[in-house]
Amino acid sequence: FPFRLFPLREHGMNLRARPLTCQEIQAFRKSKEVMQRFIRAYQLMLRFYGINLINEETGELKRAENWAERFQNLNRFSHNNLRITRILKCLGEMGYEHYQVHLVKFFLTETLVKETLPNVKRSALDYFLFTVRSKWKRRELVHYAWQHFKPRGSFVWGPHDKLLKYR
């Protein structure tokens, strides 16, 4: 069977790769070796995108030294956004919800605050944000996005009245 680096319980673009079962996910999560390989694969992809995992415990990220060159690739080729969405979903499946939060916040910061990834902005808002499993963390991220979105009146990813009262 063809396999995926970041398998999911849903079909992706490769129709020959079969979705994971809940039993397979549980088996993966119980295997220390599989989970170590998963983190190595995550780090590999992050480096490809110009990002470093600086704390394996928390999932904290920062730009890699080659970030400018790698961000050009992210801005130029939108298929990367599908891969990032897949990685985010897989992080949730594998029990790394806290990693999801850091990766989404990283992309929100780069797109909305630092404005280094303009061509990733829509994917970050439309897809990346909504892969975060924790409803509370997702709300925090939506609020963070709203705070930095310009023009704020055009923000459509959450109700403005609730965003104004948030926290």
GROMACS elastic network, one bead per residue, 0.5 to 0.9 nm:
[ bonds ]
;  ai    aj funct       b0    kb
    1    16     6  0.74867   500
    1    17     6  0.65890   500
    1    18     6  0.76764   500
    2    14     6  0.86188   500
    2    16     6  0.64823   500
    2    17     6  0.50648   500
    2    18     6  0.77641   500
    3     6     6  0.86745   500
    3     7     6  0.74261   500
    3    16     6  0.87949   500
    3    17     6  0.57728   500
    3    18     6  0.77551   500
    4     7     6  0.51477   500
    4     8     6  0.85254   500
    4    14     6  0.89687   500
    4    17     6  0.71598   500
    5    38     6  0.78977   500
    5    41     6  0.70696   500
    5    42     6  0.88700   500
    5    87     6  0.88149   500
    6    38     6  0.79598   500
    6    41     6  0.83487   500
    6    42     6  0.85532   500
    6    83     6  0.89196   500
    6    86     6  0.68234   500
    6    87     6  0.58986   500
    6    89     6  0.85602   500
    6    90     6  0.57014   500
    6    91     6  0.82426   500
    7    10     6  0.84214   500
    7    12     6  0.89715   500
    7    17     6  0.88418   500
    7    18     6  0.87877   500
    7    19     6  0.69732   500
    7    20     6  0.64654   500
    7    86     6  0.80897   500
    7    87     6  0.85259   500
    7    89     6  0.89844   500
    7    90     6  0.63296   500
    7    93     6  0.88361   500
    8    11     6  0.73741   500
    8    12     6  0.81370   500
    8    18     6  0.88469   500
    8    19     6  0.57328   500
    8    20     6  0.55597   500
    8    21     6  0.84212   500
    8    25     6  0.87205   500
    8    86     6  0.77060   500
    8    89     6  0.72821   500
    8    90     6  0.58875   500
    8    93     6  0.72717   500
    9    18     6  0.84430   500
    9    21     6  0.60867   500
    9    22     6  0.75357   500
    9    25     6  0.86930   500
    9    90     6  0.88871   500
    9    93     6  0.84032   500
   10    18     6  0.80685   500
   10    19     6  0.50992   500
   10    20     6  0.73268   500
   11    14     6  0.74898   500
   11    15     6  0.66258   500
   11    16     6  0.89620   500
   11    17     6  0.74398   500
   11    18     6  0.67099   500
   11    19     6  0.55948   500
   12    15     6  0.65549   500
   12    17     6  0.77808   500
   12    18     6  0.87426   500
   12    19     6  0.81901   500
   12    86     6  0.83698   500
   13    16     6  0.88845   500
   13    17     6  0.86875   500
   14    17     6  0.56388   500
   14    18     6  0.85731   500
   15    18     6  0.72168   500
   20    23     6  0.81631   500
   20    24     6  0.61694   500
   20    25     6  0.68013   500
   21    24     6  0.51784   500
   21    25     6  0.64134   500
   21    26     6  0.87591   500
   22    25     6  0.51108   500
   22    26     6  0.62620   500
   22    27     6  0.86622   500
   23    26     6  0.51244   500
   23    27     6  0.61840   500
   23    28     6  0.86445   500
   24    27     6  0.50048   500
   24    28     6  0.61231   500
   24    29     6  0.85662   500
   25    28     6  0.50698   500
   25    29     6  0.61347   500
   25    30     6  0.86624   500
   25    93     6  0.71714   500
   25    94     6  0.68953   500
   26    29     6  0.50870   500
   26    30     6  0.62538   500
   26    31     6  0.88246   500
   26    94     6  0.83330   500
   27    30     6  0.52151   500
   27    31     6  0.64575   500
   28    31     6  0.53014   500
   28    32     6  0.81680   500
   28    33     6  0.87229   500
   28    34     6  0.58638   500
   28    35     6  0.67862   500
   28    94     6  0.77218   500
   29    32     6  0.74788   500
   29    34     6  0.74453   500
   29    35     6  0.63921   500
   29    94     6  0.61330   500
   29    95     6  0.75372   500
   30    34     6  0.82654   500
   30    35     6  0.80481   500
   31    34     6  0.52775   500
   31    35     6  0.62517   500
   31    36     6  0.86312   500
   32    35     6  0.51922   500
   32    36     6  0.61247   500
   32    37     6  0.86426   500
   33    36     6  0.51404   500
   33    37     6  0.62354   500
   33    38     6  0.85657   500
   34    37     6  0.51078   500
   34    38     6  0.61002   500
   34    39     6  0.87726   500
   35    39     6  0.62929   500
   35    40     6  0.86390   500
   35    94     6  0.81091   500
   36    39     6  0.51975   500
   36    40     6  0.62866   500
   36    41     6  0.86655   500
   37    41     6  0.61154   500
   37    42     6  0.85448   500
   38    41     6  0.50769   500
   38    42     6  0.61762   500
   38    43     6  0.86644   500
   38    94     6  0.87484   500
   39    43     6  0.61367   500
   39    44     6  0.85296   500
   39    56     6  0.82451   500
   40    43     6  0.50568   500
   40    44     6  0.61156   500
   40    45     6  0.87095   500
   41    45     6  0.63049   500
   41    46     6  0.85948   500
   42    45     6  0.52570   500
   42    46     6  0.61342   500
   42    47     6  0.86583   500
   42    53     6  0.87532   500
   42    87     6  0.77638   500
   42    91     6  0.88515   500
   43    47     6  0.61338   500
   43    48     6  0.85740   500
   43    51     6  0.83638   500
   43    52     6  0.70134   500
   43    53     6  0.63869   500
   44    47     6  0.52570   500
   44    48     6  0.63379   500
   44    49     6  0.88655   500
   45    49     6  0.63861   500
   45    50     6  0.87433   500
   45    51     6  0.84927   500
   45    84     6  0.89607   500
   45    87     6  0.88941   500
   46    49     6  0.50770   500
   46    50     6  0.62442   500
   46    52     6  0.61243   500
   46    53     6  0.73795   500
   46    64     6  0.88813   500
   47    51     6  0.50973   500
   47    52     6  0.59452   500
   47    53     6  0.85003   500
   47    64     6  0.70047   500
   47    66     6  0.86874   500
   47    67     6  0.87209   500
   47    70     6  0.86111   500
   48    51     6  0.74455   500
   48    70     6  0.68746   500
   49    52     6  0.89424   500
   49    64     6  0.86488   500
   49    67     6  0.73365   500
   49    70     6  0.53866   500
   49    71     6  0.66229   500
   49    73     6  0.78693   500
   49    74     6  0.69142   500
   49    80     6  0.87930   500
   50    62     6  0.88160   500
   50    63     6  0.60579   500
   50    65     6  0.73287   500
   50    66     6  0.57857   500
   50    68     6  0.75137   500
   50    69     6  0.77254   500
   50    70     6  0.50525   500
   50    71     6  0.65943   500
   51    61     6  0.67260   500
   51    62     6  0.57820   500
   51    65     6  0.83787   500
   51    66     6  0.84847   500
   51    67     6  0.67062   500
   51    70     6  0.87309   500
   52    60     6  0.85885   500
   52    61     6  0.55803   500
   52    62     6  0.54057   500
   52    63     6  0.59834   500
   52    64     6  0.53189   500
   52    65     6  0.88604   500
   53    56     6  0.66474   500
   53    59     6  0.64360   500
   53    60     6  0.60430   500
   53    62     6  0.67755   500
   53    63     6  0.89280   500
   54    58     6  0.87734   500
   54    59     6  0.73020   500
   54    60     6  0.57176   500
   54    61     6  0.54680   500
   54    62     6  0.68500   500
   55    58     6  0.55805   500
   55    59     6  0.54259   500
   55    60     6  0.52348   500
   55    61     6  0.72419   500
   56    59     6  0.52572   500
   56    60     6  0.73727   500
   56    99     6  0.88670   500
   57    60     6  0.81686   500
   58    98     6  0.68053   500
   58    99     6  0.70882   500
   58   102     6  0.84743   500
   59    96     6  0.83939   500
   59    98     6  0.64495   500
   59   100     6  0.81775   500
   59   101     6  0.83827   500
   59   102     6  0.61859   500
   59   103     6  0.80610   500
   60    98     6  0.89753   500
   60    99     6  0.74532   500
   60   102     6  0.58994   500
   60   103     6  0.81302   500
   61   102     6  0.66965   500
   61   103     6  0.72200   500
   61   106     6  0.71807   500
   62   106     6  0.77637   500
   63    66     6  0.79777   500
   63    67     6  0.57538   500
   63    68     6  0.89258   500
   63   106     6  0.89529   500
   64    67     6  0.51169   500
   64    68     6  0.87453   500
   65    68     6  0.80166   500
   66    69     6  0.57265   500
   66    70     6  0.63141   500
   66    71     6  0.86157   500
   67    70     6  0.50659   500
   67    71     6  0.57496   500
   67    72     6  0.84912   500
   68    71     6  0.51887   500
   68    72     6  0.64064   500
   68    73     6  0.89995   500
   68   116     6  0.85113   500
   69    72     6  0.52972   500
   69    73     6  0.68633   500
   70    73     6  0.51287   500
   70    74     6  0.64680   500
   70    75     6  0.87810   500
   71    75     6  0.60720   500
   71    76     6  0.84320   500
   71   116     6  0.74423   500
   71   117     6  0.67063   500
   72    75     6  0.51109   500
   72    76     6  0.60277   500
   72    77     6  0.86238   500
   72   116     6  0.89099   500
   72   117     6  0.80957   500
   73    76     6  0.50809   500
   73    77     6  0.60303   500
   73    78     6  0.89225   500
   73    80     6  0.85998   500
   74    77     6  0.56162   500
   74    78     6  0.68359   500
   74    79     6  0.86218   500
   74    80     6  0.63188   500
   74    81     6  0.78524   500
   74   117     6  0.73730   500
   74   119     6  0.77631   500
   74   120     6  0.72817   500
   75    78     6  0.69120   500
   75    80     6  0.88801   500
   75   116     6  0.86657   500
   75   117     6  0.58708   500
   75   118     6  0.68874   500
   75   119     6  0.50171   500
   75   120     6  0.64076   500
   76   119     6  0.75449   500
   77    80     6  0.61617   500
   77    81     6  0.82204   500
   77   119     6  0.87610   500
   78    81     6  0.54995   500
   78    82     6  0.75471   500
   78   119     6  0.75180   500
   78   120     6  0.75035   500
   79    82     6  0.54122   500
   79    83     6  0.67945   500
   79    84     6  0.89264   500
   80    83     6  0.50539   500
   80    84     6  0.61716   500
   80    85     6  0.86310   500
   80   120     6  0.89951   500
   81    84     6  0.50280   500
   81    85     6  0.61625   500
   81    86     6  0.85766   500
   81   120     6  0.69079   500
   81   123     6  0.63772   500
   81   124     6  0.82196   500
   81   127     6  0.88431   500
   81   128     6  0.86144   500
   82    85     6  0.51126   500
   82    86     6  0.62242   500
   82    87     6  0.86740   500
   82   123     6  0.84225   500
   82   127     6  0.89849   500
   83    87     6  0.61396   500
   83    88     6  0.85893   500
   84    88     6  0.61216   500
   84    89     6  0.86003   500
   84   128     6  0.76496   500
   85    88     6  0.51023   500
   85    89     6  0.62246   500
   85    90     6  0.85902   500
   85   123     6  0.82912   500
   85   124     6  0.87094   500
   85   127     6  0.66330   500
   85   128     6  0.56919   500
   85   131     6  0.73443   500
   86    89     6  0.51448   500
   86    90     6  0.61010   500
   86    91     6  0.85709   500
   86   131     6  0.89983   500
   87    90     6  0.50567   500
   87    91     6  0.60997   500
   87    92     6  0.87358   500
   87   100     6  0.87241   500
   88    91     6  0.51072   500
   88    92     6  0.65551   500
   88    93     6  0.88883   500
   88    97     6  0.85856   500
   88    99     6  0.82104   500
   88   100     6  0.56198   500
   88   103     6  0.77763   500
   88   104     6  0.81895   500
   88   128     6  0.70337   500
   88   131     6  0.62801   500
   88   132     6  0.75953   500
   89    92     6  0.52099   500
   89    93     6  0.64161   500
   89    94     6  0.88257   500
   89   100     6  0.80387   500
   89   128     6  0.87207   500
   89   131     6  0.56998   500
   89   132     6  0.77620   500
   89   133     6  0.86929   500
   90    94     6  0.60956   500
   90    95     6  0.86128   500
   90    96     6  0.84127   500
   91    94     6  0.52345   500
   91    95     6  0.63388   500
   91    97     6  0.61881   500
   91    98     6  0.86270   500
   91    99     6  0.68131   500
   91   100     6  0.62602   500
   92    95     6  0.53363   500
   92    96     6  0.54030   500
   92    98     6  0.84827   500
   92    99     6  0.82880   500
   92   100     6  0.68499   500
   92   131     6  0.77440   500
   92   132     6  0.71993   500
   92   133     6  0.65198   500
   93    96     6  0.74725   500
   93    97     6  0.82029   500
   94    97     6  0.81602   500
   95    98     6  0.83557   500
   95    99     6  0.89906   500
   96    99     6  0.52421   500
   96   100     6  0.66872   500
   97   100     6  0.50007   500
   97   101     6  0.66126   500
   97   132     6  0.67879   500
   97   133     6  0.65176   500
   97   134     6  0.72974   500
   98   101     6  0.52137   500
   98   102     6  0.66083   500
   98   103     6  0.88516   500
   98   132     6  0.87557   500
   98   134     6  0.88869   500
   98   137     6  0.88882   500
   99   102     6  0.52474   500
   99   103     6  0.62016   500
   99   104     6  0.85920   500
  100   103     6  0.52465   500
  100   104     6  0.60704   500
  100   105     6  0.84590   500
  100   128     6  0.86865   500
  100   129     6  0.89579   500
  100   131     6  0.76903   500
  100   132     6  0.59513   500
  100   133     6  0.82828   500
  101   104     6  0.53174   500
  101   105     6  0.60386   500
  101   106     6  0.84566   500
  101   129     6  0.85125   500
  101   132     6  0.64948   500
  101   134     6  0.88170   500
  101   137     6  0.69319   500
  101   138     6  0.77575   500
  101   141     6  0.77893   500
  102   105     6  0.51378   500
  102   106     6  0.59774   500
  102   107     6  0.87057   500
  103   107     6  0.63777   500
  103   108     6  0.86609   500
  103   128     6  0.86683   500
  104   107     6  0.52123   500
  104   108     6  0.61324   500
  104   109     6  0.85562   500
  104   124     6  0.69995   500
  104   128     6  0.60119   500
  104   129     6  0.61352   500
  104   131     6  0.88245   500
  104   132     6  0.80621   500
  104   141     6  0.78256   500
  105   109     6  0.59809   500
  105   110     6  0.84887   500
  105   129     6  0.84888   500
  105   141     6  0.67229   500
  105   144     6  0.82645   500
  105   145     6  0.85832   500
  106   109     6  0.52070   500
  106   110     6  0.62067   500
  106   111     6  0.86051   500
  107   110     6  0.50354   500
  107   111     6  0.59236   500
  107   112     6  0.82118   500
  107   117     6  0.79933   500
  107   120     6  0.78821   500
  107   121     6  0.78499   500
  107   124     6  0.63794   500
  107   128     6  0.84755   500
  108   111     6  0.51943   500
  108   112     6  0.55974   500
  108   113     6  0.73090   500
  108   121     6  0.73694   500
  108   124     6  0.64063   500
  108   125     6  0.76934   500
  108   129     6  0.86369   500
  108   141     6  0.83172   500
  108   144     6  0.81317   500
  108   145     6  0.64074   500
  108   148     6  0.86596   500
  109   112     6  0.54412   500
  109   114     6  0.61673   500
  109   115     6  0.77965   500
  109   116     6  0.89716   500
  109   144     6  0.89037   500
  109   145     6  0.82356   500
  109   148     6  0.83842   500
  110   113     6  0.58985   500
  110   115     6  0.55372   500
  110   116     6  0.54500   500
  110   117     6  0.59630   500
  110   118     6  0.84484   500
  110   121     6  0.86163   500
  111   114     6  0.62126   500
  111   116     6  0.58625   500
  111   118     6  0.56329   500
  111   119     6  0.81883   500
  111   120     6  0.67581   500
  111   121     6  0.52519   500
  111   122     6  0.89986   500
  111   124     6  0.79384   500
  112   115     6  0.53660   500
  112   116     6  0.83607   500
  112   117     6  0.83772   500
  112   118     6  0.81058   500
  112   121     6  0.72255   500
  112   145     6  0.72016   500
  112   148     6  0.57895   500
  112   149     6  0.59910   500
  112   150     6  0.79306   500
  113   116     6  0.84249   500
  113   148     6  0.61602   500
  113   149     6  0.81442   500
  114   117     6  0.81885   500
  115   118     6  0.60171   500
  115   121     6  0.87701   500
  116   119     6  0.89537   500
  117   120     6  0.54359   500
  117   121     6  0.66468   500
  118   121     6  0.53889   500
  118   122     6  0.82903   500
  119   122     6  0.71458   500
  119   123     6  0.82228   500
  120   123     6  0.54509   500
  120   124     6  0.60918   500
  120   125     6  0.87325   500
  121   124     6  0.50892   500
  121   125     6  0.62443   500
  121   126     6  0.84649   500
  122   125     6  0.51719   500
  122   126     6  0.57024   500
  122   127     6  0.79051   500
  123   126     6  0.50526   500
  123   127     6  0.51988   500
  123   128     6  0.62311   500
  123   129     6  0.85162   500
  124   127     6  0.57545   500
  124   129     6  0.60520   500
  124   130     6  0.88757   500
  125   128     6  0.62466   500
  125   129     6  0.56333   500
  125   130     6  0.79439   500
  125   142     6  0.83614   500
  125   145     6  0.78681   500
  125   157     6  0.73292   500
  126   129     6  0.67127   500
  126   130     6  0.71619   500
  126   157     6  0.78028   500
  127   130     6  0.54564   500
  127   131     6  0.66147   500
  128   131     6  0.55069   500
  128   132     6  0.74878   500
  129   132     6  0.60736   500
  129   138     6  0.66652   500
  129   141     6  0.70522   500
  129   142     6  0.72195   500
  130   133     6  0.77169   500
  130   138     6  0.70332   500
  131   138     6  0.84628   500
  132   135     6  0.74606   500
  132   137     6  0.72631   500
  132   138     6  0.57203   500
  133   136     6  0.88156   500
  133   137     6  0.79645   500
  133   138     6  0.72587   500
  134   137     6  0.52413   500
  134   138     6  0.59725   500
  134   139     6  0.85029   500
  135   138     6  0.50545   500
  135   139     6  0.61296   500
  135   140     6  0.86939   500
  136   139     6  0.50718   500
  136   140     6  0.62995   500
  136   141     6  0.87022   500
  137   141     6  0.62085   500
  137   142     6  0.86190   500
  138   141     6  0.50383   500
  138   142     6  0.61332   500
  138   143     6  0.85455   500
  139   142     6  0.50441   500
  139   143     6  0.61170   500
  139   144     6  0.85179   500
  139   158     6  0.87819   500
  139   166     6  0.88384   500
  140   143     6  0.51022   500
  140   144     6  0.61222   500
  140   145     6  0.86306   500
  140   166     6  0.85982   500
  140   167     6  0.87749   500
  141   145     6  0.60776   500
  141   146     6  0.84823   500
  142   145     6  0.50419   500
  142   146     6  0.60940   500
  142   147     6  0.86065   500
  142   157     6  0.69938   500
  142   158     6  0.69122   500
  142   163     6  0.83653   500
  143   147     6  0.61401   500
  143   148     6  0.87692   500
  143   158     6  0.81143   500
  143   163     6  0.60738   500
  143   164     6  0.87722   500
  143   166     6  0.73799   500
  144   147     6  0.51429   500
  144   148     6  0.65301   500
  144   149     6  0.86333   500
  145   148     6  0.53218   500
  145   149     6  0.58341   500
  145   155     6  0.87064   500
  145   157     6  0.87613   500
  146   149     6  0.51222   500
  146   150     6  0.83783   500
  146   152     6  0.65453   500
  146   155     6  0.64432   500
  146   156     6  0.88856   500
  146   157     6  0.80158   500
  146   158     6  0.80584   500
  146   160     6  0.85841   500
  146   163     6  0.75475   500
  147   150     6  0.86385   500
  147   152     6  0.74527   500
  147   163     6  0.88233   500
  148   151     6  0.88120   500
  148   152     6  0.76632   500
  149   152     6  0.53172   500
  149   153     6  0.87348   500
  149   154     6  0.82415   500
  149   155     6  0.67450   500
  150   153     6  0.77729   500
  150   154     6  0.74557   500
  150   155     6  0.78542   500
  151   154     6  0.56652   500
  151   155     6  0.72910   500
  152   155     6  0.54281   500
  153   156     6  0.83306   500
  153   160     6  0.82573   500
  155   158     6  0.73176   500
  155   159     6  0.86649   500
  155   160     6  0.80172   500
  156   159     6  0.73439   500
  156   160     6  0.83916   500
  158   161     6  0.88396   500
  158   162     6  0.77426   500
  158   163     6  0.70017   500
  159   162     6  0.55392   500
  159   163     6  0.62295   500
  159   164     6  0.87563   500
  160   164     6  0.60208   500
  160   165     6  0.86909   500
  161   164     6  0.52874   500
  161   165     6  0.66427   500
  161   166     6  0.88100   500
  162   165     6  0.51988   500
  162   166     6  0.60008   500
  163   166     6  0.50219   500
  163   167     6  0.87423   500
  164   167     6  0.89132   500
